[in-house]
Amino acid sequence: MYQQTQAYLTQLIALLKQHQLWQDEPIDPSALNSTVPFCHDTMAFEQWLQFVFIEKMQLLISEVHPLPSNFAIAPMAELMLAQKPGGIAITQLLAQLDQLLGSNNE
């Protein structure tokens, strides 16, 4: 499970970089103080993927903590990335990750 999840995260990073949706400079730390889902009031969805989702998932993997289950990121990606380059490919990859981390990730 951890190895496959990391493989998806690696693919996600590559897609974000390929489509110029990866940010090289750090995000303003205050943007992380959001209390709304996906921090959509303080950052773009692709920033949330990079600075919140990927970072937290990689930390869970490296420390062998339980991975989240029963979440769905792909619908938000479909909504937020529809008009951005690579949006379809990123959404499809996130749908695969959603499926992997479904209810049976024990």
Wavefront OBJ file of the C-alpha trace (Angstrom):
o trace
v 0.000 0.000 0.000
v 2.735 2.484 0.981
v 4.833 1.704 -2.085
v 1.903 2.128 -4.481
v 0.809 5.350 -2.770
v 4.340 6.742 -3.065
v 4.389 5.773 -6.749
v 1.187 7.775 -7.299
v 2.630 10.745 -5.412
v 5.769 10.604 -7.566
v 3.602 10.573 -10.700
v 1.551 13.470 -9.340
v 4.676 15.549 -8.714
v 5.893 14.803 -12.240
v 2.542 15.834 -13.750
v 2.417 19.057 -11.748
v 5.949 19.927 -12.889
v 5.290 18.892 -16.493
v 2.305 21.235 -16.720
v 3.992 24.132 -14.875
v 1.688 23.768 -11.871
v 4.570 23.121 -9.457
v 5.801 26.083 -7.416
v 9.548 26.258 -6.770
v 9.391 28.893 -4.057
v 7.849 28.096 -0.672
v 4.299 29.141 0.037
v 3.575 31.923 2.526
v 3.208 30.070 5.855
v 0.037 32.019 6.657
v -1.695 30.257 3.744
v -1.516 27.038 5.755
v -3.675 28.524 8.513
v -6.861 28.030 6.515
v -9.710 26.176 8.194
v -11.660 25.392 5.020
v -11.328 22.206 2.950
v -8.427 22.202 0.497
v -7.369 25.625 1.876
v -9.286 27.029 -1.084
v -9.525 30.441 0.547
v -5.749 30.875 0.810
v -4.198 28.920 -2.069
v -4.842 27.406 -5.470
v -5.760 23.721 -5.585
v -2.425 22.779 -7.153
v -0.676 24.587 -4.291
v -2.752 22.581 -1.816
v -1.697 19.386 -3.591
v 1.959 20.388 -3.370
v 2.222 22.013 0.041
v -0.423 20.140 2.039
v -1.486 16.858 0.469
v 1.815 15.581 -0.961
v 3.839 16.719 2.056
v 1.462 15.117 4.567
v 1.147 11.881 2.591
v 4.925 11.553 2.221
v 5.336 12.122 5.965
v 2.785 9.389 6.717
v 4.575 7.014 4.354
v 8.066 7.745 5.671
v 6.968 7.278 9.280
v 4.760 4.268 8.406
v 1.654 5.864 9.910
v -1.816 4.727 8.811
v -2.868 6.215 5.500
v -6.200 8.015 5.224
v -9.155 6.151 3.781
v -12.524 7.005 2.302
v -11.542 10.332 0.850
v -12.169 11.727 -2.597
v -9.790 14.299 -4.004
v -10.537 13.679 -7.693
v -13.937 15.467 -7.685
v -12.324 18.644 -6.335
v -9.481 18.295 -8.840
v -11.999 17.935 -11.651
v -13.682 21.149 -10.562
v -10.553 23.193 -9.837
v -8.233 21.980 -12.610
v -10.715 21.691 -15.484
v -9.324 24.708 -17.320
v -5.669 24.229 -16.378
v -3.027 22.422 -18.418
v -2.778 18.782 -17.407
v -6.011 18.978 -15.421
v -7.491 15.838 -16.933
v -4.347 13.749 -16.400
v -3.964 14.982 -12.813
v -7.633 14.295 -12.070
v -7.358 10.774 -13.509
v -4.298 10.045 -11.389
v -6.027 11.357 -8.265
v -9.051 9.159 -9.048
v -6.727 6.151 -9.064
v -5.267 7.255 -5.733
v -8.788 7.755 -4.335
v -9.613 4.196 -5.379
v -6.392 2.785 -3.894
v -7.016 4.492 -0.563
v -10.659 3.514 -0.443
v -12.172 1.703 2.494
v -9.920 -1.373 2.157
v -6.482 0.056 2.874
v -5.805 -1.930 6.031
l 1 2 3 4 5 6 7 8 9 10 11 12 13 14 15 16 17 18 19 20 21 22 23 24 25 26 27 28 29 30 31 32 33 34 35 36 37 38 39 40 41 42 43 44 45 46 47 48 49 50 51 52 53 54 55 56 57 58 59 60 61 62 63 64 65 66 67 68 69 70 71 72 73 74 75 76 77 78 79 80 81 82 83 84 85 86 87 88 89 90 91 92 93 94 95 96 97 98 99 100 101 102 103 104 105 106
